């Protein structure tokens, strides 16, 4: 059975037909993930749900224990991670309510630990193509099949937050060619790559960022209405995509560490080996 992880809002696991639901407390070398993981089965697929900001949304983006979240997914067997993420649009044609599947990221965060490595072991994984093209393709097909308006490919910039951008920043990012802006996909995508998990984002456009003339006219009610509609659509897409995702992996993600571990085996301490065992055992 394939295992698919879904990181996103807490309402996502309430998908019709999910059975065998259990909550799993996971401990990791980096502490606890954002919350207990919810495990369930749908159409012979194991699903793992993790509310990124914790139950009741108590964890702000800079406070998320990203390493624990990705490690917990790895520990419970996830080979695929769908990152369901609310974003602001930086382009006129990406309208609130549209779905967006990025194929590139810009990491503009400032105070996050973005690697499992260090403390005696070094690895440099490739991030040239930070998104799993297979998983992104599956999400794209599922989105079309569900009748969503979906934009395929483009740049997601991750900012530190928690404040939104200034107008000057927003215009700068637009000049960089950025399509959407969010606060969570970095270092999530980097850590998923280090953990050899296929990662793709299903971004839900909530509103236009502050560069847009409509920005100031949008009420909180409008944003919440769009958010709720987006979550309903995300549930439909997830239900659809699980049958499209292949049973085995042939993409580059699954052996991303193969030529990336630089430290000589004999120089890696037993303590480090033990700590990173799940990630590196195939190679050392
Ligand atoms: Zn992949």
Boltz pocket constraint, residues with backbone or C-beta under 6 A from the ligand:
constraints:
  - pocket:
      binder: B
      contacts: [[A, 132], [A, 133], [A, 134], [A, 135], [A, 197], [A, 198], [A, 199], [A, 249], [A, 251], [A, 252], [A, 253], [A, 254]]
      max_distance: 6.0
